[in-house]
Amino acid sequence: MRRTIILLIIIFLLAIVVLPASAAMTGDDVLARVEEEMQSTTAHLQMNMKLYSASGDAREREMEVYKNNQEGLTKSFVRFLSPATIEGTAFLSLEQESGSEDMYLYMPALGSVRKIASSQRNGSFVGTDFSFNDLTILGGANFRDDYQATILEENQEVFVLKMVPTNPDIEYSYVKMWVDKNNWYPRKSEFYDSDDELLKVMTPADHREIDGYWTPQELTMENIQKGTKTVIEMVDVVYDQPLDEQIFTVRFLKR
């Protein structure tokens, strides 16, 4: 009898110790872990992009993305390489640790750099199904700068988060995100409009570990209400290699 009681006590104590850390995690804790796993110091990505209309017609683009997360500043640079109709179009984002962000767009046809106003950041990014605000999601976002998360559900495989914007410039009423417990990468994200209706769904696929970071080889953003979608395919990815700081300047947008 005494041995049984001792065994029960041991089991009880082990249950307390061995309970998964996730049991005590908050939604913001999960987001912090997602950021930690996704955010490399630097990244250089080459991508192919396909834009599908509601009728199924497709347009193809090539692009490259540079990211730098250092010294409290997240810097992103995007340039389209083809086709000729969009070649040279470039985008720059400079986000402070405080959450303030400056965005710039260069379009060769206009020949000038335009600063993106806060009121324009929910609009389509160069005809894609991504908004300017959505671009912060690519390559590892500072989610906690823009959202507050709560855990809706949890099972052995995933956390399901409800992320409510704290950034007034984001027009989604909330985002629902499924986070994989194995690699802490979002399996799927649903974006809801101001009427709480499903607007867009972002789905990564074919995750591979590159330089220690889990990276989807394909990323689809589907606009449910319009019937359109944008599919990004990774061609080449390099993490944590030195980048020229000149890339992340307004002057470089025109090069």
C-alpha positions in Angstrom: 0.0 0.0 0.0 2.8 2.4 1.0 4.6 1.6 -2.2 1.5 2.3 -4.2 1.0 5.7 -2.5 4.7 6.6 -3.2 4.3 5.6 -6.8 1.2 7.8 -7.2 3.0 10.7 -5.7 5.9 10.2 -8.1 3.5 10.0 -11.1 1.8 13.2 -9.9 5.0 15.1 -9.5 6.3 13.8 -12.9 3.0 15.0 -14.5 3.6 18.5 -13.2 7.2 18.5 -14.4 6.6 16.8 -17.7 3.5 18.7 -18.7 4.3 20.2 -22.0 5.6 23.8 -21.9 2.8 24.7 -24.2 0.3 24.2 -21.4 1.6 27.4 -19.8 2.1 29.3 -23.1 0.0 32.3 -24.0 -0.8 33.2 -27.6 1.9 35.9 -27.5 4.4 33.3 -26.3 3.6 31.2 -29.3 4.0 34.2 -31.6 7.4 34.9 -30.0 8.5 31.3 -30.7 7.3 31.6 -34.3 9.4 34.8 -34.7 12.4 33.2 -33.1 12.3 30.2 -35.5 11.5 32.2 -38.7 13.7 35.2 -38.3 17.2 34.8 -39.7 19.7 37.7 -39.4 19.7 38.1 -43.2 18.0 36.4 -46.1 18.2 36.5 -49.9 15.4 34.8 -51.7 14.8 34.3 -55.4 11.2 33.5 -56.3 8.8 32.9 -59.2 5.4 34.3 -58.8 2.1 33.3 -60.5 -1.0 35.5 -60.4 -4.2 33.7 -61.1 -7.4 35.6 -62.1 -10.9 34.4 -61.1 -11.2 32.7 -64.5 -7.9 30.8 -64.0 -5.7 32.9 -66.3 -2.1 33.1 -65.1 0.6 35.7 -65.3 4.2 35.0 -64.3 6.8 37.2 -62.6 10.3 36.7 -61.3 11.4 38.6 -58.2 14.1 38.7 -55.5 13.8 39.6 -51.8 16.5 40.8 -49.4 15.8 40.9 -45.6 18.0 42.2 -42.7 17.0 41.9 -39.1 19.6 43.6 -37.0 20.0 46.3 -34.3 16.3 46.7 -33.7 15.5 47.4 -37.4 13.9 45.1 -39.8 14.7 46.0 -43.4 13.1 44.4 -46.5 13.8 45.0 -50.2 11.8 43.5 -53.1 12.6 43.8 -56.8 10.8 42.4 -59.8 13.1 41.0 -62.5 10.5 40.1 -65.2 8.4 40.4 -67.3 9.3 43.6 -69.0 6.0 45.2 -68.0 7.0 45.2 -64.3 10.8 44.8 -64.5 12.7 47.1 -62.1 9.7 47.8 -59.9 11.0 47.8 -56.3 9.8 48.0 -52.8 11.5 49.0 -49.5 10.3 48.6 -46.0 12.1 49.9 -42.9 10.5 48.9 -39.6 11.7 50.1 -36.2 11.6 47.9 -33.1 9.0 50.3 -31.8 6.7 49.2 -34.6 6.8 52.3 -36.7 7.4 51.5 -40.4 8.3 53.4 -43.6 7.4 51.9 -47.0 8.6 53.1 -50.4 7.7 52.0 -53.9 9.5 52.6 -57.1 7.8 52.1 -60.5 10.0 52.7 -63.6 7.1 54.0 -65.6 6.7 56.9 -63.2 10.5 57.3 -62.7 10.1 58.4 -59.1 10.0 56.9 -55.6 6.6 57.1 -53.8 6.3 56.8 -50.0 3.3 54.5 -49.1 0.9 56.2 -46.8 -0.6 54.3 -43.9 -4.0 54.5 -45.6 -2.7 52.7 -48.7 -1.0 49.8 -47.0 -4.0 47.6 -47.1 -4.2 47.9 -50.9 -2.9 45.3 -53.3 0.9 45.1 -53.6 1.6 45.5 -57.4 -1.6 43.7 -58.4 -1.0 40.6 -56.2 -3.3 39.1 -53.5 -0.8 40.4 -50.9 -1.3 43.8 -49.4 1.6 46.0 -48.5 1.0 45.0 -44.8 1.0 41.3 -45.7 4.6 41.6 -47.0 5.9 41.7 -43.4 4.8 38.1 -43.1 7.2 36.9 -45.8 10.6 35.8 -44.4 9.6 36.1 -40.7 7.5 38.9 -39.4 7.6 40.8 -36.2 4.1 39.6 -35.5 3.9 40.9 -31.9 4.5 44.4 -33.2 1.2 44.3 -35.1 -1.0 41.6 -33.3 -2.1 40.4 -29.9 -2.8 36.6 -29.9 -4.9 34.3 -27.9 -5.0 30.5 -28.1 -8.3 29.2 -29.5 -7.4 25.5 -29.7 -4.5 23.2 -29.0 -3.8 19.6 -29.8 -0.7 17.4 -30.1 0.1 18.9 -33.5 -0.8 22.6 -33.6 -1.8 25.7 -31.8 -4.7 27.6 -33.3 -4.3 31.3 -32.6 -6.7 34.3 -33.0 -4.6 37.3 -33.7 -6.2 40.7 -33.3 -4.4 43.7 -34.9 -2.9 46.3 -32.5 -1.6 48.3 -35.4 -4.5 50.6 -36.5 -3.2 50.6 -40.1 -4.2 46.9 -40.5 -7.8 46.6 -41.6 -8.3 42.9 -40.8 -10.7 42.3 -37.9 -8.5 39.3 -37.0 -6.2 36.6 -38.3 -6.6 32.9 -37.5 -3.3 31.0 -37.6 -2.4 27.3 -37.3 1.1 26.9 -35.8 2.9 23.6 -36.2 4.3 22.4 -32.9 7.2 20.5 -34.6 8.8 23.4 -36.4 6.8 26.5 -35.2 6.0 27.5 -38.7 2.4 28.6 -39.6 0.6 25.8 -41.5 -2.2 28.2 -42.5 -3.4 31.7 -41.9 -7.0 33.0 -42.5 -7.6 36.7 -42.8 -11.0 38.1 -41.9 -12.4 41.4 -43.1 -14.1 44.2 -41.0 -17.4 42.2 -41.1 -15.7 39.1 -39.7 -16.1 37.4 -43.1 -13.2 35.2 -44.4 -11.3 37.3 -46.9 -8.0 35.5 -47.7 -6.2 32.3 -46.9 -2.4 31.9 -46.9 -1.1 28.4 -47.2 2.6 27.4 -47.2 3.6 24.0 -48.6 6.6 21.6 -48.9 8.7 22.9 -45.9 12.4 22.2 -46.1 15.1 23.0 -43.6 17.6 25.4 -45.2 20.5 26.7 -43.2 18.7 25.7 -40.0 15.4 27.5 -40.9 12.2 25.7 -42.0 11.2 27.3 -45.3 8.2 26.6 -47.5 9.0 26.0 -51.1 5.6 27.3 -52.1 3.3 30.0 -50.6 -0.2 30.6 -51.8 -2.4 33.6 -50.9 -5.9 33.1 -52.0 -8.6 35.9 -52.0 -11.7 33.9 -51.2 -14.0 36.8 -52.0 -12.5 37.6 -55.4 -11.6 34.1 -56.5 -8.0 35.1 -57.3 -4.8 33.8 -55.9 -1.0 34.5 -55.9 1.4 31.6 -55.7 5.1 32.1 -54.8 7.6 29.4 -55.6 11.1 29.5 -54.0 13.9 29.2 -56.5 16.9 29.9 -54.2 17.2 30.8 -50.6 20.3 31.9 -48.6 20.3 32.8 -44.9 22.7 34.6 -42.6 25.1 35.8 -45.2 26.4 39.4 -45.2 24.4 41.9 -47.3 25.4 45.2 -48.6 23.7 47.9 -46.5 23.2 50.0 -49.6 20.5 47.6 -50.7 18.2 48.9 -48.0 18.2 52.6 -49.0 15.8 54.7 -51.0 18.5 55.4 -53.5 19.0 51.8 -54.3 15.3 51.5 -55.4 16.1 53.1 -58.7 19.1 50.9 -59.5 
